Amino acid sequence: MTINLKSGLTAGLMLLFMSFSLHAEWVEKRSFTTQDFELFNGQTLAEVKVGWQAYGELNEARDNVILITHFFSGNSHVAGQYEADGAIGYWDAIVGPGKAIDTDRFYVISVDTLVNQEPHNPKVITTGPATINPETNAPYGLDFPVVTIRDFVNVQKALLDELGIENLHAVIGASMGSLQAIDWAAAYPEKVERMVSVIGMAQADPWTVLNLQQWAEPILADPNWNKGDYYDAETPLNGLQQALMQISLQAMHPDIINATFPDHETLAEGPLHNIQSYHSEVNWLRERAAERALYADANHVLYLVRANQLFIAGMQEDLRSGLEPIQARSLFMPATNDLLLRPAMARKAHELLQELGKESQYLEIEGSWGHLDGIMSIESRAQELKEFLQ
Amino acid sequence: MTINLKSGLTAGLMLLFMSFSLHAEWVEKRSFTTQDFELFNGQTLAEVKVGWQAYGELNEARDNVILITHFFSGNSHVAGQYEADGAIGYWDAIVGPGKAIDTDRFYVISVDTLVNQEPHNPKVITTGPATINPETNAPYGLDFPVVTIRDFVNVQKALLDELGIENLHAVIGASMGSLQAIDWAAAYPEKVERMVSVIGMAQADPWTVLNLQQWAEPILADPNWNKGDYYDAETPLNGLQQALMQISLQAMHPDIINATFPDHETLAEGPLHNIQSYHSEVNWLRERAAERALYADANHVLYLVRANQLFIAGMQEDLRSGLEPIQARSLFMPATNDLLLRPAMARKAHELLQELGKESQYLEIEGSWGHLDGIMSIESRAQELKEFLQ
């Protein structure tokens, strides 16, 4: 466990590229562009360009489509393997031929979101503050409009429209992906047959708004942030790294952190004698955050934080009104030990749907990872997921 | 609840001065000074000066003493009322004539710790990086040595020695106070008859080390911090405020935060249209942190973080060896919903003491405040506490 966790975290901490299989299917990144994209808040983007990936074959009736929406630090690489570097998708354990999300049967699509955390990752295609603003020929910075989870959904819908896909057999997402999944079911009820929310929520409550803000504050405080205008100067790397330290730490339950460091030395000589020397775990977390920061962009993190803070499924004033139109059968799978999007949040959405007479199931994922059980322990619920998708 | 919480938080967020009674006993701050104070890490402080308060009367045998040790953001004002401003101590609900910690019977003492969070609070007397270094006639800054919970204990012991007090009927503390309490029992087993750990732990585990570090990072990143040398310049106020935002948020369970904002507007117009506009809760937390920062000192927060990171009861290499000498009867009272010092941490210490053949009890405090239930809901365990002290 110790070795697996540490090497997995070294490879990216959200375990995007952690390998569970050496024989995943090859997959390629594709690109989708659309013009004059209208945003939920009324503003318009002249051009939106995002990456996407697909698995399996679209059938003639075009009714075998499953959309998988990604989490905060993730991207469209949900499964399969890139030929160039061998990187394997985060849910390869459940997406593939004969797996829970069976690509022998379903055409599985996943799309990079707007304002993706890693615009500087060569394997991510996204549009956000780091994108060149066609009006100025310089990066948007804070001129980029505020975007919402609904806008992520509508970019995906534009892609599906172009592909001639009218209905989704299912939409499935973990964490921030679950926000997109439930909003899909609320926004386009007649198009969504099944909705799976993994480690998810239906509304950002005040605590979540405040907790997300803790990820933004170090960026806002970094003098190099310069109100978002840093693309031709020193970047706010320190603030970004602090944000990523917090994100990394909060995604994991204390038990898994503690199990990772069985040889923890409380009274370590360095920290005991020098206020500027740190416990080895602190240095480890800083190094992992520094690695994660390589491809990330500080403004993109701010915009992602905001999209999550503004989330309420259905984008109505109250959640009940937002969920009312849903026609999909729903399945909520929170992680028992999740301290970030706690099971109570998924249960609330599940119970509200039941009150509204909708079909909804609730099933927890057990594990010691906390929030990350939505990735690390998803295979333990493969059978139930497979049955739900029949 | 909403009104009480908000006004309570406005008055200081750790509820130090929140009033439960309009008829508390008057109490005064006193001062204690000692020279050539040897620290656990081998360094020496030429002079240590701290504040303290006392309640009740020391009996002739000097054997009716209860020491109360304070939490991270607290000070010696545990109960009673200051005549100057009417401020009431944080545990006034359980400390006073006829109360659980009965000052008609016990002589209760509480002492400001070294490196107290609020050296600029006129009601706090402490020695730390903001103190004038007699060798240079300037504030110590980072020349101040790293101090540990054991050093807090030894300052208290020096005061008791001066008062001619050889034994403690009990030592009781909440949160960081619980660290001092259990270390007292381990360091001076023959002097401590009873030990009460409220919302406490016996050892900082790796998760706690990393979580505490999140409070330090924004200070370290603030350019005004200047490696701790800011006493004749702009102070690292922004970093300090960020630290205090995190401390405030983590001390409270999501449920109490959410209950505080029943009118939360997820799709608030400001944040939806302007990336530099924030939800009202964010502004509220920032304002509270700004108020808390008035008396606080950034370096002191760093040194407090370190003292907690270095904590292992008994200050041995392993916890079992550290707890082995304890003779006190112990009582652990974690808060059921505490996400900061989780009940599992107190339970671990309790079970280890039982394994070692010591007398130990375990009793959770119920409530919706989370960590702060150790203050806000302590009265619900007044009877059990009173009986334990018989």
Chai-1 contact restraints between the chains, C-beta under 6 A:
chainA,res_idxA,chainB,res_idxB,connection_type,confidence,min_distance_angstrom,max_distance_angstrom,comment,restraint_id
A,N41,B,L272,contact,1.0,0.0,6.0,A-B,restraint_1
A,N41,B,H273,contact,1.0,0.0,6.0,A-B,restraint_2
A,L142,B,I275,contact,1.0,0.0,6.0,A-B,restraint_3
A,V146,B,L272,contact,1.0,0.0,6.0,A-B,restraint_4
A,V146,B,I275,contact,1.0,0.0,6.0,A-B,restraint_5
A,A204,B,T266,contact,1.0,0.0,6.0,A-B,restraint_6
A,D205,B,N258,contact,1.0,0.0,6.0,A-B,restraint_7
A,P206,B,I257,contact,1.0,0.0,6.0,A-B,restraint_8
A,P206,B,N258,contact,1.0,0.0,6.0,A-B,restraint_9
A,P206,B,F261,contact,1.0,0.0,6.0,A-B,restraint_10
A,P206,B,H264,contact,1.0,0.0,6.0,A-B,restraint_11
A,P206,B,E281,contact,1.0,0.0,6.0,A-B,restraint_12
A,W207,B,P254,contact,1.0,0.0,6.0,A-B,restraint_13
A,W207,B,I257,contact,1.0,0.0,6.0,A-B,restraint_14
A,W207,B,N258,contact,1.0,0.0,6.0,A-B,restraint_15
A,V209,B,H279,contact,1.0,0.0,6.0,A-B,restraint_16
A,V209,B,E281,contact,1.0,0.0,6.0,A-B,restraint_17
A,L210,B,L249,contact,1.0,0.0,6.0,A-B,restraint_18
A,L210,B,E281,contact,1.0,0.0,6.0,A-B,restraint_19
A,L210,B,L285,contact,1.0,0.0,6.0,A-B,restraint_20
A,Q213,B,V282,contact,1.0,0.0,6.0,A-B,restraint_21
A,Q214,B,Q246,contact,1.0,0.0,6.0,A-B,restraint_22
A,E217,B,Q242,contact,1.0,0.0,6.0,A-B,restraint_23
A,P218,B,P218,contact,1.0,0.0,6.0,A-B,restraint_24
A,A221,B,N238,contact,1.0,0.0,6.0,A-B,restraint_25
A,P223,B,P223,contact,1.0,0.0,6.0,A-B,restraint_26
A,N238,B,A221,contact,1.0,0.0,6.0,A-B,restraint_27
A,Q242,B,E217,contact,1.0,0.0,6.0,A-B,restraint_28
A,Q246,B,Q214,contact,1.0,0.0,6.0,A-B,restraint_29
A,L249,B,L210,contact,1.0,0.0,6.0,A-B,restraint_30
A,P254,B,W207,contact,1.0,0.0,6.0,A-B,restraint_31
A,I257,B,P206,contact,1.0,0.0,6.0,A-B,restraint_32
A,I257,B,W207,contact,1.0,0.0,6.0,A-B,restraint_33
A,N258,B,D205,contact,1.0,0.0,6.0,A-B,restraint_34
A,N258,B,P206,contact,1.0,0.0,6.0,A-B,restraint_35
A,N258,B,W207,contact,1.0,0.0,6.0,A-B,restraint_36
A,F261,B,P206,contact,1.0,0.0,6.0,A-B,restraint_37
A,H264,B,P206,contact,1.0,0.0,6.0,A-B,restraint_38
A,T266,B,A204,contact,1.0,0.0,6.0,A-B,restraint_39
A,T266,B,I312,contact,1.0,0.0,6.0,A-B,restraint_40
A,L267,B,L310,contact,1.0,0.0,6.0,A-B,restraint_41
A,L272,B,N41,contact,1.0,0.0,6.0,A-B,restraint_42
A,L272,B,V146,contact,1.0,0.0,6.0,A-B,restraint_43
A,L272,B,L310,contact,1.0,0.0,6.0,A-B,restraint_44
A,H273,B,N41,contact,1.0,0.0,6.0,A-B,restraint_45
A,I275,B,L142,contact,1.0,0.0,6.0,A-B,restraint_46
A,I275,B,V146,contact,1.0,0.0,6.0,A-B,restraint_47
A,H279,B,V209,contact,1.0,0.0,6.0,A-B,restraint_48
A,E281,B,P206,contact,1.0,0.0,6.0,A-B,restraint_49
A,E281,B,V209,contact,1.0,0.0,6.0,A-B,restraint_50
A,E281,B,L210,contact,1.0,0.0,6.0,A-B,restraint_51
A,V282,B,Q213,contact,1.0,0.0,6.0,A-B,restraint_52
A,L285,B,L210,contact,1.0,0.0,6.0,A-B,restraint_53
A,L310,B,L267,contact,1.0,0.0,6.0,A-B,restraint_54
A,L310,B,L272,contact,1.0,0.0,6.0,A-B,restraint_55
A,I312,B,T266,contact,1.0,0.0,6.0,A-B,restraint_56
